[in-house]
Amino acid sequence: MASITLKGLTKRFGPTTALADVNLTIGDGEFFCLVGPSGCGKTTLLRLIAGFESPDEGKIFFDDKEVTYLPCEKRGVAVVFQQYALWPHMSVEENLRFGLEAQRLPRSIQRERLDETLEMVQLAPLATRYPHELSGGQQQRVAVARALALHPKVILLDEPLSNLDPSLRLQVREEMKELQQTLGITMVYVTHDHTEALSTSHRMAILRGGELVQEGNPKDLYSKPKDLFVATFLGELNCLKGRARSKHDVEVDGVIFQTTHELGTGEEVAIGIRPEKLSSTPSPTSKHLRGEIIKISFHGSTSVVMTGISDRTVLSLLVTDVSTLFIGKQIEIYYSPSDVMVFNR
């Protein structure tokens, strides 16, 4: 296991700057996610950590050892790709053994590693099967097992679940999380799926246009985003443009929202509140708005209710029971001022 420190990493491809002055520390034994939209630089950053690419500027350290220009095979990393890259003519066990033989390990150690790893990922009964005889989730576990068998300092995963269907993604995601917690190995996981990052990582970093926008634990990034980009990228958000009317009041199309943020009177701002933070029932400290239901969308255990609170302003809230709701019904909407985020416009 190892910690990873990135200092001033910059990477260019011709006139395009893929990464610009990225500074980041990933702790020993962390499950760390790199998150962002397509083209933000997260896979490039992973390739720099792996040693597949060299930075134009900056340095990379594993613990206190600089590895900036050290070849990939000497860094002690293992990589799990989006395409699992399993050898189709080799069985599960042979796929795992391939990397161990490349390390020139004695046969006795290879056998020990194989048995240990196959048992760990629950693939021992499938050891003689070939990739085409496995489900997508089983193939993904083989790819992870092949990495684990090498006993790397760091495992790097590049969108490894993107080819799986939603229910299987959830299952394998939980398996990977439990495996990482059991082993305590450093994992760096690239994904564009904010749900994966929020539910699995100890910490995460958001990238945009090659720049690191914000890093921290998932709860803080979700509830205290640095800017509107982070807030909207990490989940559903009611985003409204308004003007501060007093220290804690924002007017949006004639409707007043209260917030705990301090504002300058007349300041133009954007406010945001997550749908799950709105309720149709009051609490002792909640504020309320009045609206008219204009749409109800069923989403299984919850429904999204779209409510107009003015001619031009609509709020979405999550409701578990819509049996008494209907289009055109007037309802009260309650919120806490502490849940109203404020962003610069």
C-alpha positions, 0 to 999 in steps of 0.5 A: 500500500502507498499514499499518492502525492501529485504536485503541480501536474500539467499534461498537454496533448498538442495545443490542448491542455488535458490537466492544469496544475493539479495538486492532490494527496491520496491517503494510504488505504483510501478508496479515492474517486476521480469524478467529472464529465467526459473530457475533464482529464480524469483518465489522463490523471489516472494514466499519469499515476500508472506511468502510461504517460509522463507529465509536462510539468509537476511530480508524482510521489508514492509515499515519499519516493518520486516516481514521476518518470519511473516505468509502469512495471516498477511502480507497483500498480495494477490497473483495471480497465473499462474493457476487462482485457481478459485473454479469451483463450485462457481460463480464469485461473490462467488469466490470473497466473499470467501476471504472476508468471511475468513477475517470475514468482516461484510456482509455490507462491503463484499457487498460494496467490491464486488460491487466496485471490480466487477465494477472496472474490468468490471465483474458486468454483469458476477457476476452469471456465473461460471468459465467454462462459462468464457473466459480465459481473464475473468477468469484472471480478476476474479483472479485479482478481488479476490485479489483486493477485499481483499484491500491488501498492495501488490499484487503479480502476478506469470506469470498470463498471460502465459495461454492466447493467444497473442492478449488476453495477450496484451489486459489484460496486458493493463487493468492491467496496467491501473488498477494499475495506477488508484489504485496506489497499489504496484504490483510485477509481475513475468514474463519471457516475456521481452515485458510484463516487458518493456511495463508495469513496472515502474521499473524492475529487471533482475535475472540470476542463483539466482543473481540480475544482474541489476535493473532500469527503462525499458528504461535504461535497454533496452538502457544501459544494464549492460552486454551482458546477459541483452542486449540479454534477453531484445530484438533482438540484432546484437552481433559481436565480435571484437577488438578495433583499436583505442579509439572509433573504433572496427574492426569486420572481417575487418569492422570498427564500431565506438562507443562513448565508450572509448576503449583500443587499442587491447582490445577484445570486443563484440559490440551490436546494436539493429536492429531498430537502423539500417537504410537504410536512412542516417542522418546528424551524421550517419555512414555507412556500405555497405552490400548485402541482403541475406534474407528478413523475413516478420513480418507484419508491418515490415520486418527483412532484413538480410544483409551480410557486410563481409564474416562472419558478418551479420546484421539484420535491420527492414524495413517498406517498402521492395518493392524495396529490393531483395536478392543480392541487395547492400545497404547502412546501417546507424547507430549512434555511440551512439547506438553501445553498448560495452561489455567485452568478 
